Amino acid sequence: MTRSRRFAVLADRDINKETFVEPWPEAGLIVTDSPYDPPPSLRLENGQVVGLDGRARADFDALDRFIAEHGLDLTVAEEAMATPSLQLARMLVDINVPQAEVRRLAGGCTPAKLTEIIRHLNVLEMMLGLAKMRVRRTPANQAHVTNWREHPALLAADAAEAALRGFAEVETTVRVARNAPFNALAVLVGTQTGRGGVLTQCAVEEALGLRLAMKGLTSYAETLSVYGTERAFVDGDDTPWSKAFLASAYASRGIKVRFTSGTGSEALMGHAEGCSMLYLEARCLLVTRGAGSQGVQNGSISCVALPEALPGGVRAILAENLLAAMLGLEVASGNDALASHSAIRKTAKLMLQFLPGTDFIFSGYSAIPKRDNLFGGGNFDAEDFDDYNVLQRDMQVDGGVRPVAEAEVVAIRGDAARAIQAVYAELGFPPITAEEIEAATFAHSSDDMPERDLIADLAAADRFLQSDDTVLTVVKALHRRGFSQVAANILEMGRQRLAGDYLQPAAIFERGFAVLSGINDANDYRGPGSGYRPDAARWQEMQQIPQAKSPREFIQANLGEPSPKLVELAAALPVSRPEVVVAVGPAFGAALNRTINGVPHEEVLAAILTGIAKEGLTARVVKIYRSSDCAAIGHAGAGLSGSGIAIGLQSRGTTVIQKRGLAPLNNLELFPQSPSLTLETYEAIGRNAARYAQSLPVKPVAVKVDNWARLRLIVKTALLHRRETEEIRDKPPVELLFDWEPDV
């Protein structure tokens, strides 16, 4: 069979690099509504749960038991379970039902009940629910900062830039586990150089992560993973109780805690037990709540390609974010791991969290290039910063980052690299050279960095981890080397751990270490005019992308002095001789002197007249004052022409060949894409006009269509047309003398 060319092109599209699979419930490959999902049920006797989602207490697994004892609010459970799921779904999207009432009832819902509520909601309704149920009023964002070389100067520089760009949290990890202390240190120093108060963590094995936290090198932890089946927990060498104990260990030392879960993990581990991904995630969330974690990182996270391979997968990812918010958990809503080869698909997925806002829209925006991201790529990365800023500006949506100027980024990167250099020098670590500082200041990726002696770095990292040195040692080192502000910021981070305010739900630091949390910045969305809206200062900041220019800059090059070669004579009158009239707009050769793509008007006119002359006719140049419209200019010119043929020419270069007797919006040939018109094109237009005037056969001028021109030049087009329109006068057409002779 001959292959369709269109289908061959479609086969090469990025979307067709993805994997798509039909549901297979027995393997856990189903995102919602598995036939093996239990129906919602709850039985209480003497204040104790004796039946949960179709299981008697004697048959409870570890998760059932933990949820029954710690995850449910039994004071409202009977009321919640008796409330129809459709009614609860409608309460979610009803702006007249307060968030607190929905959350009160959600706290008494079993995993199956929570999942059943979602069944009644479409994506739009879930987005509205997420906007309403988010814990913190002000949305924020988290960044990933890693690099393949694990270069400390580059880590510090990238972390400083991420902080400057507005990320409230920065997470790093390791390629080599022994590098963890140095990576955590570099990111700590970098963030506190960029902006005091950015929270940091290093994602490593949990015992090591706790040691780093106790040294003061990190300020939050979110890699406390939980799963939706008992066997998945066993494979992870954990139980719900051990996770609760670990969370307490972190929190007791002033470390903010967030658990991690997400659709697909159980199926990936082979322990889905036939249940849908969303039902298992609902179990995870009740374990998270019961363990005392203030928040969760979910949204499928590193498993994202698995639910996305299935029908409704992206909807299910949004649903798990919503369930977490309903339960009062801070939500770091994923969007971190590579979700699609397709830019369209990955952006569409992002919009489900970006538009309603979450506590952290990304639980790891890759603030470095994908190839340096040790978390597995990054769905959006450093090369997408400008796109992301424009999305905020387009939609007036606060996505948690801010535009920055190149000069301030270069300056802060250099400061951070020098700060970590000072710490290394003061503490006797392998030195960071001036060459490395210079490279880190201007680098895009680790490809731009010189290699380090990894063996020496690892040995020093081992000694640092085993030593009694803590964050206070780092503070002293920075202070002694003259980095007093960075030292003060890091010291304040330590003080804040003692105060404990940022352990509150969904807490982040604003500038000046002011805590924003679900306590003092509670989400109060109740429909139009309520909830978070960027204030005037924030909206102004979001607008000020470096690419934005003053309107005058767009047409500066087209403005100029009137052409000395164009002289007005007298009023233009109709004649009967054979000719072509070249009718020009009111600003032509005067207020404006170049076309939109920079061709001087004198050269355009010369090219047109040359074409006319080559066909043996003469031309008359006439300025039309009463309109700036191309069709009207051409129509007026045709009425004056002895042959009835005229060329209408706007100052920006748009051109028409018109014939007397045709309606103004009808014509012989129209050339609307002025950016594509060259001098050769204008000469060909002149030749064709002359041939029309002589009733000779004419082959229309071919102009290559540039479909991107409108995107690039529509602002300039509007401003040039505005300038031409300003020259309109209530006066008749005027004949012009063009001081030029064709070389024909």
RAPEBEL-V775649 format. One record per residue. N is the residue number from 1. PSI is psi as a letter, one per 30 degrees, with the letter a starting at -180 (999 if undefined). Layout:
n | psi
N | PSI
N | PSI
This chain:
n | psi
1 | k
2 | k
3 | k
4 | k
5 | e
6 | e
7 | f
8 | e
9 | e
10 | e
11 | f
12 | f
13 | l
14 | e
15 | f
16 | g
17 | f
18 | l
19 | k
20 | k
21 | k
22 | k
23 | k
24 | i
25 | e
26 | f
27 | g
28 | g
29 | i
30 | k
31 | e
32 | l
33 | h
34 | k
35 | f
36 | f
37 | k
38 | l
39 | l
40 | k
41 | l
42 | k
43 | k
44 | k
45 | k
46 | h
47 | g
48 | k
49 | j
50 | f
51 | k
52 | j
53 | h
54 | g
55 | k
56 | l
57 | e
58 | f
59 | g
60 | k
61 | a
62 | e
63 | e
64 | e
65 | e
66 | e
67 | e
68 | e
69 | f
70 | f
71 | f
72 | k
73 | j
74 | f
75 | f
76 | f
77 | e
78 | e
79 | e
80 | e
81 | f
82 | f
83 | k
84 | k
85 | e
86 | e
87 | e
88 | e
89 | e
90 | e
91 | e
92 | e
93 | f
94 | j
95 | f
96 | f
97 | j
98 | l
99 | e
100 | e
101 | e
102 | e
103 | e
104 | e
105 | e
106 | e
107 | f
108 | g
109 | k
110 | l
111 | e
112 | e
113 | e
114 | e
115 | e
116 | e
117 | e
118 | e
119 | f
120 | f
121 | k
122 | l
123 | e
124 | e
125 | e
126 | e
127 | e
128 | e
129 | e
130 | e
131 | e
132 | e
133 | f
134 | k
135 | e
136 | k
137 | e
138 | k
139 | l
140 | a
141 | l
142 | k
143 | l
144 | k
145 | j
146 | l
147 | l
148 | e
149 | f
150 | h
151 | k
152 | e
153 | e
154 | e
155 | e
156 | e
157 | e
158 | e
159 | e
160 | e
161 | e
162 | e
163 | e
164 | e
165 | f
166 | g
167 | k
168 | f
169 | k
170 | k
171 | k
172 | l
173 | a
174 | l
175 | e
176 | k
177 | e
178 | f
179 | f
180 | e
181 | e
182 | e
183 | e
184 | e
185 | e
186 | e
187 | e
188 | e
189 | e
190 | e
191 | e
192 | f
193 | e
194 | e
195 | k
196 | k
197 | f
198 | k
199 | k
200 | l
201 | l
202 | j
203 | j
204 | a
205 | k
206 | e
207 | e
208 | e
209 | e
210 | e
211 | e
212 | e
213 | e
214 | f
215 | f
216 | g
217 | f
218 | l
219 | f
220 | l
221 | k
222 | g
223 | h
224 | j
225 | k
226 | l
227 | l
228 | g
229 | l
230 | e
231 | e
232 | e
233 | e
234 | e
235 | e
236 | g
237 | h
238 | l
239 | l
240 | e
241 | e
242 | e
243 | e
244 | e
245 | e
246 | e
247 | e
248 | e
249 | e
250 | e
251 | e
252 | f
253 | g
254 | g
255 | k
256 | k
257 | k
258 | k
259 | l
260 | k
261 | a
262 | k
263 | k
264 | f
265 | e
266 | e
267 | e
268 | e
269 | f
270 | g
271 | h
272 | f
273 | g
274 | f
275 | l
276 | l
277 | e
278 | e
279 | e
280 | e
281 | e
282 | e
283 | e
284 | e
285 | e
286 | e
287 | e
288 | e
289 | e
290 | f
291 | f
292 | g
293 | k
294 | f
295 | a
296 | k
297 | j
298 | l
299 | h
300 | e
301 | b
302 | f
303 | g
304 | e
305 | f
306 | e
307 | e
308 | f
309 | f
310 | l
311 | k
312 | g
313 | e
314 | e
315 | e
316 | e
317 | e
318 | e
319 | e
320 | e
321 | e
322 | e
323 | e
324 | e
325 | e
326 | e
327 | g
328 | g
329 | k
330 | k
331 | j
332 | j
333 | h
334 | b
335 | g
336 | e
337 | l
338 | k
339 | f
340 | k
341 | f
342 | k
343 | e
344 | e
345 | e
346 | e
347 | e
348 | e
349 | e
350 | e
351 | f
352 | f
353 | e
354 | e
355 | e
356 | f
357 | k
358 | l
359 | e
360 | j
361 | e
362 | k
363 | h
364 | i
365 | k
366 | j
367 | g
368 | l
369 | l
370 | e
371 | f
372 | f
373 | j
374 | f
375 | f
376 | h
377 | d
378 | j
379 | e
380 | k
381 | a
382 | f
383 | f
384 | g
385 | e
386 | e
387 | e
388 | e
389 | e
390 | e
391 | e
392 | e
393 | e
394 | e
395 | f
396 | h
397 | k
398 | j
399 | g
400 | g
401 | l
402 | k
403 | k
404 | l
405 | k
406 | e
407 | e
408 | e
409 | e
410 | e
411 | e
412 | e
413 | e
414 | e
415 | e
416 | e
417 | e
418 | e
419 | e
420 | e
421 | e
422 | e
423 | e
424 | e
425 | e
426 | e
427 | g
428 | g
429 | l
430 | k
431 | k
432 | k
433 | l
434 | e
435 | e
436 | e
437 | e
438 | e
439 | e
440 | e
441 | e
442 | g
443 | l
444 | e
445 | l
446 | f
447 | f
448 | g
449 | k
450 | l
451 | l
452 | l
453 | j
454 | e
455 | e
456 | e
457 | e
458 | e
459 | e
460 | e
461 | e
462 | e
463 | e
464 | e
465 | e
466 | f
467 | l
468 | g
469 | k
470 | a
471 | f
472 | e
473 | e
474 | e
475 | e
476 | e
477 | e
478 | e
479 | e
480 | e
481 | g
482 | g
483 | i
484 | e
485 | e
486 | e
487 | e
488 | e
489 | e
490 | e
491 | e
492 | e
493 | e
494 | e
495 | e
496 | f
497 | e
498 | e
499 | e
500 | g
501 | e
502 | g
503 | f
504 | l
505 | k
506 | h
507 | k
508 | l
509 | k
510 | a
511 | k
512 | g
513 | g
514 | k
515 | k
516 | k
517 | l
518 | f
519 | e
520 | f
521 | h
522 | k
523 | k
524 | h
525 | k
526 | h
527 | a
528 | k
529 | g
530 | l
531 | a
532 | k
533 | k
534 | k
535 | l
536 | e
537 | e
538 | e
539 | e
540 | e
541 | e
542 | e
543 | f
544 | h
545 | k
546 | f
547 | f
548 | k
549 | l
550 | k
551 | e
552 | e
553 | e
554 | e
555 | g
556 | e
557 | f
558 | f
559 | l
560 | a
561 | l
562 | k
563 | k
564 | f
565 | f
566 | j
567 | k
568 | k
569 | c
570 | a
571 | k
572 | k
573 | l
574 | k
575 | l
576 | f
577 | l
578 | k
579 | l
580 | k
581 | k
582 | j
583 | k
584 | l
585 | l
586 | f
587 | f
588 | k
589 | g
590 | c
591 | e
592 | k
593 | g
594 | l
595 | l
596 | e
597 | g
598 | g
599 | k
600 | k
601 | e
602 | e
603 | e
604 | e
605 | e
606 | e
607 | e
608 | e
609 | e
610 | e
611 | e
612 | e
613 | e
614 | f
615 | g
616 | g
617 | l
618 | l
619 | l
620 | k
621 | k
622 | k
623 | k
624 | k
625 | f
626 | f
627 | l
628 | g
629 | k
630 | e
631 | e
632 | e
633 | e
634 | e
635 | e
636 | e
637 | e
638 | e
639 | f
640 | f
641 | k
642 | e
643 | f
644 | g
645 | k
646 | l
647 | k
648 | k
649 | j
650 | l
651 | f
652 | f
653 | f
654 | k
655 | l
656 | k
657 | k
658 | l
659 | k
660 | k
661 | f
662 | l
663 | l
664 | e
665 | g
666 | l
667 | l
668 | e
669 | k
670 | k
671 | i
672 | f
673 | i
674 | e
675 | f
676 | f
677 | k
678 | l
679 | e
680 | e
681 | e
682 | e
683 | e
684 | e
685 | e
686 | e
687 | e
688 | e
689 | e
690 | e
691 | e
692 | e
693 | f
694 | g
695 | h
696 | l
697 | k
698 | k
699 | j
700 | k
701 | k
702 | k
703 | k
704 | k
705 | k
706 | j
707 | f
708 | f
709 | e
710 | e
711 | e
712 | e
713 | g
714 | e
715 | e
716 | e
717 | e
718 | e
719 | e
720 | e
721 | e
722 | e
723 | e
724 | e
725 | e
726 | f
727 | g
728 | k
729 | l
730 | i
731 | l
732 | l
733 | k
734 | k
735 | k
736 | k
737 | k
738 | j
739 | i
740 | k
741 | k
742 | k
743 | i
744 | 999
